[in-house]
Amino acid sequence: MDDEYTDADALELLQKLKTEVFDDSNAELALAMGRPVSEIDAWFSGDEEIDEDAEMKIHGLAQERLGEE
């Protein structure tokens, strides 16, 4: 199993979580991630890179909520 994820993979999963689980809401997604909405907005706009801790959280949420790794 490859533990290396790219920002694109994490962003794709983040978008899928946002649309399929969190009613397309950055605010609800931010709450689940334990991050400020401004950081979620910055990830989607490309102004900030997703850090390693956030990537792990994204993949954990996807596994839990979407049944994906």
PDB file of N, CA, C and O in Angstrom:
ATOM      1  N   MET A   1       0.846  -1.189   0.000  1.00  0.00           N
ATOM      2  CA  MET A   1       0.000   0.000   0.000  1.00  0.00           C
ATOM      3  C   MET A   1       0.889   1.248   0.000  1.00  0.00           C
ATOM      4  O   MET A   1       1.858   1.339   0.754  1.00  0.00           O
ATOM      5  N   ASP A   2       0.551   2.171  -0.830  1.00  0.00           N
ATOM      6  CA  ASP A   2       1.321   3.399  -0.961  1.00  0.00           C
ATOM      7  C   ASP A   2       0.765   4.451  -0.002  1.00  0.00           C
ATOM      8  O   ASP A   2      -0.401   4.835  -0.095  1.00  0.00           O
ATOM      9  N   ASP A   3       1.610   4.911   0.918  1.00  0.00           N
ATOM     10  CA  ASP A   3       1.164   5.896   1.888  1.00  0.00           C
ATOM     11  C   ASP A   3       1.396   7.326   1.419  1.00  0.00           C
ATOM     12  O   ASP A   3       1.085   8.279   2.134  1.00  0.00           O
ATOM     13  N   GLU A   4       1.939   7.474   0.220  1.00  0.00           N
ATOM     14  CA  GLU A   4       2.197   8.807  -0.311  1.00  0.00           C
ATOM     15  C   GLU A   4       0.986   9.294  -1.097  1.00  0.00           C
ATOM     16  O   GLU A   4       0.568   8.661  -2.067  1.00  0.00           O
ATOM     17  N   TYR A   5       0.435  10.404  -0.678  1.00  0.00           N
ATOM     18  CA  TYR A   5      -0.706  10.991  -1.366  1.00  0.00           C
ATOM     19  C   TYR A   5      -0.267  12.321  -1.948  1.00  0.00           C
ATOM     20  O   TYR A   5       0.559  13.022  -1.363  1.00  0.00           O
ATOM     21  N   THR A   6      -0.810  12.658  -3.080  1.00  0.00           N
ATOM     22  CA  THR A   6      -0.503  13.961  -3.655  1.00  0.00           C
ATOM     23  C   THR A   6      -1.550  14.974  -3.195  1.00  0.00           C
ATOM     24  O   THR A   6      -2.632  14.603  -2.739  1.00  0.00           O
ATOM     25  N   ASP A   7      -1.215  16.242  -3.320  1.00  0.00           N
ATOM     26  CA  ASP A   7      -2.190  17.290  -3.001  1.00  0.00           C
ATOM     27  C   ASP A   7      -3.434  17.142  -3.866  1.00  0.00           C
ATOM     28  O   ASP A   7      -4.550  17.395  -3.412  1.00  0.00           O
ATOM     29  N   ALA A   8      -3.234  16.732  -5.117  1.00  0.00           N
ATOM     30  CA  ALA A   8      -4.373  16.564  -6.026  1.00  0.00           C
ATOM     31  C   ALA A   8      -5.301  15.464  -5.522  1.00  0.00           C
ATOM     32  O   ALA A   8      -6.522  15.614  -5.577  1.00  0.00           O
ATOM     33  N   ASP A   9      -4.734  14.354  -5.029  1.00  0.00           N
ATOM     34  CA  ASP A   9      -5.552  13.268  -4.476  1.00  0.00           C
ATOM     35  C   ASP A   9      -6.348  13.766  -3.272  1.00  0.00           C
ATOM     36  O   ASP A   9      -7.548  13.515  -3.161  1.00  0.00           O
ATOM     37  N   ALA A  10      -5.670  14.471  -2.380  1.00  0.00           N
ATOM     38  CA  ALA A  10      -6.316  14.977  -1.170  1.00  0.00           C
ATOM     39  C   ALA A  10      -7.405  15.991  -1.531  1.00  0.00           C
ATOM     40  O   ALA A  10      -8.490  15.975  -0.951  1.00  0.00           O
ATOM     41  N   LEU A  11      -7.114  16.856  -2.476  1.00  0.00           N
ATOM     42  CA  LEU A  11      -8.088  17.864  -2.887  1.00  0.00           C
ATOM     43  C   LEU A  11      -9.300  17.217  -3.555  1.00  0.00           C
ATOM     44  O   LEU A  11     -10.435  17.645  -3.344  1.00  0.00           O
ATOM     45  N   GLU A  12      -9.056  16.194  -4.352  1.00  0.00           N
ATOM     46  CA  GLU A  12     -10.158  15.467  -5.005  1.00  0.00           C
ATOM     47  C   GLU A  12     -11.051  14.807  -3.950  1.00  0.00           C
ATOM     48  O   GLU A  12     -12.277  14.880  -4.044  1.00  0.00           O
ATOM     49  N   LEU A  13     -10.445  14.166  -2.951  1.00  0.00           N
ATOM     50  CA  LEU A  13     -11.226  13.551  -1.879  1.00  0.00           C
ATOM     51  C   LEU A  13     -11.964  14.606  -1.063  1.00  0.00           C
ATOM     52  O   LEU A  13     -13.112  14.406  -0.665  1.00  0.00           O
ATOM     53  N   LEU A  14     -11.297  15.723  -0.819  1.00  0.00           N
ATOM     54  CA  LEU A  14     -11.916  16.818  -0.073  1.00  0.00           C
ATOM     55  C   LEU A  14     -13.162  17.317  -0.801  1.00  0.00           C
ATOM     56  O   LEU A  14     -14.202  17.545  -0.183  1.00  0.00           O
ATOM     57  N   GLN A  15     -13.052  17.481  -2.100  1.00  0.00           N
ATOM     58  CA  GLN A  15     -14.188  17.934  -2.909  1.00  0.00           C
ATOM     59  C   GLN A  15     -15.317  16.907  -2.866  1.00  0.00           C
ATOM     60  O   GLN A  15     -16.490  17.267  -2.760  1.00  0.00           O
ATOM     61  N   LYS A  16     -14.958  15.633  -2.947  1.00  0.00           N
ATOM     62  CA  LYS A  16     -15.965  14.569  -2.906  1.00  0.00           C
ATOM     63  C   LYS A  16     -16.669  14.556  -1.551  1.00  0.00           C
ATOM     64  O   LYS A  16     -17.891  14.427  -1.485  1.00  0.00           O
ATOM     65  N   LEU A  17     -15.904  14.689  -0.479  1.00  0.00           N
ATOM     66  CA  LEU A  17     -16.504  14.765   0.857  1.00  0.00           C
ATOM     67  C   LEU A  17     -17.443  15.960   0.948  1.00  0.00           C
ATOM     68  O   LEU A  17     -18.565  15.848   1.443  1.00  0.00           O
ATOM     69  N   LYS A  18     -16.972  17.102   0.467  1.00  0.00           N
ATOM     70  CA  LYS A  18     -17.769  18.334   0.529  1.00  0.00           C
ATOM     71  C   LYS A  18     -19.106  18.155  -0.185  1.00  0.00           C
ATOM     72  O   LYS A  18     -20.150  18.522   0.353  1.00  0.00           O
ATOM     73  N   THR A  19     -19.079  17.595  -1.385  1.00  0.00           N
ATOM     74  CA  THR A  19     -20.313  17.490  -2.160  1.00  0.00           C
ATOM     75  C   THR A  19     -21.206  16.336  -1.712  1.00  0.00           C
ATOM     76  O   THR A  19     -22.429  16.474  -1.696  1.00  0.00           O
ATOM     77  N   GLU A  20     -20.615  15.210  -1.352  1.00  0.00           N
ATOM     78  CA  GLU A  20     -21.430  14.024  -1.052  1.00  0.00           C
ATOM     79  C   GLU A  20     -21.826  13.897   0.413  1.00  0.00           C
ATOM     80  O   GLU A  20     -22.828  13.253   0.724  1.00  0.00           O
ATOM     81  N   VAL A  21     -21.065  14.493   1.312  1.00  0.00           N
ATOM     82  CA  VAL A  21     -21.322  14.303   2.737  1.00  0.00           C
ATOM     83  C   VAL A  21     -21.729  15.600   3.443  1.00  0.00           C
ATOM     84  O   VAL A  21     -22.563  15.572   4.347  1.00  0.00           O
ATOM     85  N   PHE A  22     -21.155  16.722   3.042  1.00  0.00           N
ATOM     86  CA  PHE A  22     -21.332  17.967   3.775  1.00  0.00           C
ATOM     87  C   PHE A  22     -22.157  19.005   3.021  1.00  0.00           C
ATOM     88  O   PHE A  22     -21.942  20.206   3.187  1.00  0.00           O
ATOM     89  N   ASP A  23     -23.095  18.553   2.196  1.00  0.00           N
ATOM     90  CA  ASP A  23     -24.052  19.434   1.517  1.00  0.00           C
ATOM     91  C   ASP A  23     -23.388  20.594   0.786  1.00  0.00           C
ATOM     92  O   ASP A  23     -23.929  21.698   0.725  1.00  0.00           O
ATOM     93  N   ASP A  24     -22.202  20.325   0.230  1.00  0.00           N
ATOM     94  CA  ASP A  24     -21.460  21.329  -0.543  1.00  0.00           C
ATOM     95  C   ASP A  24     -21.107  22.554   0.301  1.00  0.00           C
ATOM     96  O   ASP A  24     -21.003  23.667  -0.215  1.00  0.00           O
ATOM     97  N   SER A  25     -20.926  22.333   1.604  1.00  0.00           N
ATOM     98  CA  SER A  25     -20.671  23.443   2.534  1.00  0.00           C
ATOM     99  C   SER A  25     -19.233  23.423   3.049  1.00  0.00           C
ATOM    100  O   SER A  25     -18.813  22.463   3.695  1.00  0.00           O
ATOM    101  N   ASN A  26     -18.482  24.482   2.762  1.00  0.00           N
ATOM    102  CA  ASN A  26     -17.136  24.605   3.308  1.00  0.00           C
ATOM    103  C   ASN A  26     -17.177  24.715   4.828  1.00  0.00           C
ATOM    104  O   ASN A  26     -16.270  24.233   5.507  1.00  0.00           O
ATOM    105  N   ALA A  27     -18.213  25.341   5.365  1.00  0.00           N
ATOM    106  CA  ALA A  27     -18.328  25.511   6.813  1.00  0.00           C
ATOM    107  C   ALA A  27     -18.503  24.168   7.520  1.00  0.00           C
ATOM    108  O   ALA A  27     -17.858  23.912   8.537  1.00  0.00           O
ATOM    109  N   GLU A  28     -19.370  23.315   6.985  1.00  0.00           N
ATOM    110  CA  GLU A  28     -19.576  21.998   7.586  1.00  0.00           C
ATOM    111  C   GLU A  28     -18.323  21.140   7.442  1.00  0.00           C
ATOM    112  O   GLU A  28     -17.963  20.406   8.363  1.00  0.00           O
ATOM    113  N   LEU A  29     -17.665  21.228   6.305  1.00  0.00           N
ATOM    114  CA  LEU A  29     -16.428  20.496   6.069  1.00  0.00           C
ATOM    115  C   LEU A  29     -15.338  20.970   7.031  1.00  0.00           C
ATOM    116  O   LEU A  29     -14.604  20.154   7.587  1.00  0.00           O
ATOM    117  N   ALA A  30     -15.231  22.263   7.224  1.00  0.00           N
ATOM    118  CA  ALA A  30     -14.237  22.824   8.134  1.00  0.00           C
ATOM    119  C   ALA A  30     -14.467  22.324   9.563  1.00  0.00           C
ATOM    120  O   ALA A  30     -13.516  21.994  10.271  1.00  0.00           O
ATOM    121  N   LEU A  31     -15.715  22.272   9.973  1.00  0.00           N
ATOM    122  CA  LEU A  31     -16.048  21.788  11.308  1.00  0.00           C
ATOM    123  C   LEU A  31     -15.602  20.333  11.469  1.00  0.00           C
ATOM    124  O   LEU A  31     -15.014  19.974  12.490  1.00  0.00           O
ATOM    125  N   ALA A  32     -15.875  19.508  10.480  1.00  0.00           N
ATOM    126  CA  ALA A  32     -15.476  18.098  10.536  1.00  0.00           C
ATOM    127  C   ALA A  32     -13.961  17.930  10.518  1.00  0.00           C
ATOM    128  O   ALA A  32     -13.423  17.000  11.119  1.00  0.00           O
ATOM    129  N   MET A  33     -13.283  18.834   9.827  1.00  0.00           N
ATOM    130  CA  MET A  33     -11.826  18.772   9.723  1.00  0.00           C
ATOM    131  C   MET A  33     -11.136  19.395  10.936  1.00  0.00           C
ATOM    132  O   MET A  33      -9.951  19.154  11.163  1.00  0.00           O
ATOM    133  N   GLY A  34     -11.867  20.195  11.717  1.00  0.00           N
ATOM    134  CA  GLY A  34     -11.270  20.895  12.833  1.00  0.00           C
ATOM    135  C   GLY A  34     -10.359  22.021  12.372  1.00  0.00           C
ATOM    136  O   GLY A  34      -9.369  22.345  13.027  1.00  0.00           O
ATOM    137  N   ARG A  35     -10.707  22.608  11.241  1.00  0.00           N
ATOM    138  CA  ARG A  35      -9.912  23.690  10.645  1.00  0.00           C
ATOM    139  C   ARG A  35     -10.814  24.893  10.400  1.00  0.00           C
ATOM    140  O   ARG A  35     -12.030  24.740  10.283  1.00  0.00           O
ATOM    141  N   PRO A  36     -10.231  26.089  10.320  1.00  0.00           N
ATOM    142  CA  PRO A  36     -11.052  27.263  10.014  1.00  0.00           C
ATOM    143  C   PRO A  36     -11.551  27.226   8.564  1.00  0.00           C
ATOM    144  O   PRO A  36     -10.899  26.669   7.681  1.00  0.00           O
ATOM    145  N   VAL A  37     -12.698  27.822   8.347  1.00  0.00           N
ATOM    146  CA  VAL A  37     -13.276  27.876   7.003  1.00  0.00           C
ATOM    147  C   VAL A  37     -12.304  28.546   6.030  1.00  0.00           C
ATOM    148  O   VAL A  37     -12.200  28.144   4.871  1.00  0.00           O
ATOM    149  N   SER A  38     -11.601  29.561   6.506  1.00  0.00           N
ATOM    150  CA  SER A  38     -10.653  30.275   5.633  1.00  0.00           C
ATOM    151  C   SER A  38      -9.569  29.340   5.092  1.00  0.00           C
ATOM    152  O   SER A  38      -9.104  29.511   3.965  1.00  0.00           O
ATOM    153  N   GLU A  39      -9.173  28.361   5.890  1.00  0.00           N
ATOM    154  CA  GLU A  39      -8.156  27.402   5.427  1.00  0.00           C
ATOM    155  C   GLU A  39      -8.743  26.476   4.360  1.00  0.00           C
ATOM    156  O   GLU A  39      -8.080  26.174   3.368  1.00  0.00           O
ATOM    157  N   ILE A  40      -9.964  26.032   4.558  1.00  0.00           N
ATOM    158  CA  ILE A  40     -10.642  25.187   3.564  1.00  0.00           C
ATOM    159  C   ILE A  40     -10.776  25.973   2.257  1.00  0.00           C
ATOM    160  O   ILE A  40     -10.490  25.448   1.180  1.00  0.00           O
ATOM    161  N   ASP A  41     -11.210  27.223   2.355  1.00  0.00           N
ATOM    162  CA  ASP A  41     -11.334  28.085   1.172  1.00  0.00           C
ATOM    163  C   ASP A  41      -9.994  28.210   0.453  1.00  0.00           C
ATOM    164  O   ASP A  41      -9.936  28.149  -0.775  1.00  0.00           O
ATOM    165  N   ALA A  42      -8.919  28.386   1.218  1.00  0.00           N
ATOM    166  CA  ALA A  42      -7.581  28.547   0.629  1.00  0.00           C
ATOM    167  C   ALA A  42      -7.121  27.271  -0.078  1.00  0.00           C
ATOM    168  O   ALA A  42      -6.447  27.341  -1.107  1.00  0.00           O
ATOM    169  N   TRP A  43      -7.477  26.121   0.463  1.00  0.00           N
ATOM    170  CA  TRP A  43      -7.125  24.857  -0.207  1.00  0.00           C
ATOM    171  C   TRP A  43      -7.825  24.761  -1.553  1.00  0.00           C
ATOM    172  O   TRP A  43      -7.206  24.422  -2.561  1.00  0.00           O
ATOM    173  N   PHE A  44      -9.115  25.060  -1.565  1.00  0.00           N
ATOM    174  CA  PHE A  44      -9.876  24.960  -2.813  1.00  0.00           C
ATOM    175  C   PHE A  44      -9.438  25.997  -3.844  1.00  0.00           C
ATOM    176  O   PHE A  44      -9.492  25.733  -5.045  1.00  0.00           O
ATOM    177  N   SER A  45      -9.010  27.161  -3.392  1.00  0.00           N
ATOM    178  CA  SER A  45      -8.580  28.202  -4.328  1.00  0.00           C
ATOM    179  C   SER A  45      -7.136  28.003  -4.790  1.00  0.00           C
ATOM    180  O   SER A  45      -6.685  28.641  -5.742  1.00  0.00           O
ATOM    181  N   GLY A  46      -6.419  27.109  -4.103  1.00  0.00           N
ATOM    182  CA  GLY A  46      -5.022  26.869  -4.460  1.00  0.00           C
ATOM    183  C   GLY A  46      -4.062  27.836  -3.802  1.00  0.00           C
ATOM    184  O   GLY A  46      -2.872  27.834  -4.115  1.00  0.00           O
ATOM    185  N   ASP A  47      -4.564  28.673  -2.885  1.00  0.00           N
ATOM    186  CA  ASP A  47      -3.711  29.644  -2.202  1.00  0.00           C
ATOM    187  C   ASP A  47      -2.829  28.995  -1.138  1.00  0.00           C
ATOM    188  O   ASP A  47      -1.773  29.526  -0.793  1.00  0.00           O
ATOM    189  N   GLU A  48      -3.267  27.834  -0.614  1.00  0.00           N
ATOM    190  CA  GLU A  48      -2.494  27.098   0.393  1.00  0.00           C
ATOM    191  C   GLU A  48      -2.445  25.634   0.009  1.00  0.00           C
ATOM    192  O   GLU A  48      -3.387  25.090  -0.568  1.00  0.00           O
ATOM    193  N   GLU A  49      -1.321  25.004   0.342  1.00  0.00           N
ATOM    194  CA  GLU A  49      -1.207  23.569   0.143  1.00  0.00           C
ATOM    195  C   GLU A  49      -1.803  22.856   1.351  1.00  0.00           C
ATOM    196  O   GLU A  49      -1.794  23.382   2.464  1.00  0.00           O
ATOM    197  N   ILE A  50      -2.314  21.673   1.122  1.00  0.00           N
ATOM    198  CA  ILE A  50      -2.871  20.861   2.193  1.00  0.00           C
ATOM    199  C   ILE A  50      -1.702  20.212   2.940  1.00  0.00           C
ATOM    200  O   ILE A  50      -0.878  19.524   2.337  1.00  0.00           O
ATOM    201  N   ASP A  51      -1.637  20.437   4.260  1.00  0.00           N
ATOM    202  CA  ASP A  51      -0.527  19.881   5.035  1.00  0.00           C
ATOM    203  C   ASP A  51      -0.737  18.388   5.307  1.00  0.00           C
ATOM    204  O   ASP A  51      -1.826  17.850   5.106  1.00  0.00           O
ATOM    205  N   GLU A  52       0.320  17.745   5.762  1.00  0.00           N
ATOM    206  CA  GLU A  52       0.299  16.297   5.964  1.00  0.00           C
ATOM    207  C   GLU A  52      -0.760  15.866   6.974  1.00  0.00           C
ATOM    208  O   GLU A  52      -1.430  14.853   6.777  1.00  0.00           O
ATOM    209  N   ASP A  53      -0.912  16.626   8.047  1.00  0.00           N
ATOM    210  CA  ASP A  53      -1.912  16.306   9.065  1.00  0.00           C
ATOM    211  C   ASP A  53      -3.321  16.364   8.468  1.00  0.00           C
ATOM    212  O   ASP A  53      -4.157  15.502   8.740  1.00  0.00           O
ATOM    213  N   ALA A  54      -3.567  17.380   7.659  1.00  0.00           N
ATOM    214  CA  ALA A  54      -4.878  17.519   7.017  1.00  0.00           C
ATOM    215  C   ALA A  54      -5.113  16.392   6.015  1.00  0.00           C
ATOM    216  O   ALA A  54      -6.227  15.880   5.906  1.00  0.00           O
ATOM    217  N   GLU A  55      -4.067  16.003   5.282  1.00  0.00           N
ATOM    218  CA  GLU A  55      -4.208  14.896   4.333  1.00  0.00           C
ATOM    219  C   GLU A  55      -4.639  13.622   5.053  1.00  0.00           C
ATOM    220  O   GLU A  55      -5.511  12.896   4.577  1.00  0.00           O
ATOM    221  N   MET A  56      -4.028  13.358   6.193  1.00  0.00           N
ATOM    222  CA  MET A  56      -4.393  12.161   6.959  1.00  0.00           C
ATOM    223  C   MET A  56      -5.850  12.249   7.419  1.00  0.00           C
ATOM    224  O   MET A  56      -6.577  11.257   7.378  1.00  0.00           O
ATOM    225  N   LYS A  57      -6.269  13.427   7.853  1.00  0.00           N
ATOM    226  CA  LYS A  57      -7.647  13.629   8.303  1.00  0.00           C
ATOM    227  C   LYS A  57      -8.632  13.453   7.137  1.00  0.00           C
ATOM    228  O   LYS A  57      -9.690  12.845   7.299  1.00  0.00           O
ATOM    229  N   ILE A  58      -8.280  13.984   5.975  1.00  0.00           N
ATOM    230  CA  ILE A  58      -9.126  13.857   4.786  1.00  0.00           C
ATOM    231  C   ILE A  58      -9.315  12.392   4.425  1.00  0.00           C
ATOM    232  O   ILE A  58     -10.435  11.945   4.176  1.00  0.00           O
ATOM    233  N   HIS A  59      -8.222  11.654   4.399  1.00  0.00           N
ATOM    234  CA  HIS A  59      -8.307  10.233   4.040  1.00  0.00           C
ATOM    235  C   HIS A  59      -9.069   9.438   5.093  1.00  0.00           C
ATOM    236  O   HIS A  59      -9.796   8.503   4.758  1.00  0.00           O
ATOM    237  N   GLY A  60      -8.908   9.802   6.364  1.00  0.00           N
ATOM    238  CA  GLY A  60      -9.668   9.152   7.433  1.00  0.00           C
ATOM    239  C   GLY A  60     -11.161   9.423   7.312  1.00  0.00           C
ATOM    240  O   GLY A  60     -11.979   8.515   7.455  1.00  0.00           O
ATOM    241  N   LEU A  61     -11.510  10.679   7.047  1.00  0.00           N
ATOM    242  CA  LEU A  61     -12.927  11.028   6.854  1.00  0.00           C
ATOM    243  C   LEU A  61     -13.519  10.317   5.645  1.00  0.00           C
ATOM    244  O   LEU A  61     -14.653   9.840   5.687  1.00  0.00           O
ATOM    245  N   ALA A  62     -12.743  10.252   4.572  1.00  0.00           N
ATOM    246  CA  ALA A  62     -13.230   9.585   3.357  1.00  0.00           C
ATOM    247  C   ALA A  62     -13.480   8.106   3.618  1.00  0.00           C
ATOM    248  O   ALA A  62     -14.469   7.538   3.154  1.00  0.00           O
ATOM    249  N   GLN A  63     -12.577   7.498   4.361  1.00  0.00           N
ATOM    250  CA  GLN A  63     -12.739   6.085   4.682  1.00  0.00           C
ATOM    251  C   GLN A  63     -13.980   5.876   5.555  1.00  0.00           C
ATOM    252  O   GLN A  63     -14.749   4.939   5.343  1.00  0.00           O
ATOM    253  N   GLU A  64     -14.160   6.750   6.523  1.00  0.00           N
ATOM    254  CA  GLU A  64     -15.284   6.647   7.454  1.00  0.00           C
ATOM    255  C   GLU A  64     -16.617   6.995   6.800  1.00  0.00           C
ATOM    256  O   GLU A  64     -17.604   6.282   6.983  1.00  0.00           O
ATOM    257  N   ARG A  65     -16.650   8.083   6.041  1.00  0.00           N
ATOM    258  CA  ARG A  65     -17.919   8.595   5.513  1.00  0.00           C
ATOM    259  C   ARG A  65     -18.261   8.095   4.119  1.00  0.00           C
ATOM    260  O   ARG A  65     -19.434   8.017   3.753  1.00  0.00           O
ATOM    261  N   LEU A  66     -17.237   7.755   3.338  1.00  0.00           N
ATOM    262  CA  LEU A  66     -17.466   7.341   1.948  1.00  0.00           C
ATOM    263  C   LEU A  66     -17.091   5.878   1.709  1.00  0.00           C
ATOM    264  O   LEU A  66     -17.370   5.328   0.644  1.00  0.00           O
ATOM    265  N   GLY A  67     -16.464   5.256   2.691  1.00  0.00           N
ATOM    266  CA  GLY A  67     -16.003   3.887   2.513  1.00  0.00           C
ATOM    267  C   GLY A  67     -14.831   3.792   1.563  1.00  0.00           C
ATOM    268  O   GLY A  67     -14.647   2.770   0.901  1.00  0.00           O
ATOM    269  N   GLU A  68     -14.023   4.865   1.488  1.00  0.00           N
ATOM    270  CA  GLU A  68     -12.867   4.903   0.594  1.00  0.00           C
ATOM    271  C   GLU A  68     -11.604   5.134   1.389  1.00  0.00           C
ATOM    272  O   GLU A  68     -11.630   5.586   2.534  1.00  0.00           O
ATOM    273  N   GLU A  69     -10.489   4.808   0.741  1.00  0.00           N
ATOM    274  CA  GLU A  69      -9.190   5.094   1.363  1.00  0.00           C
ATOM    275  C   GLU A  69      -8.657   6.380   0.829  1.00  0.00           C
ATOM    276  O   GLU A  69      -7.571   6.808   1.221  1.00  0.00           O
TER     277      GLU A  69
END
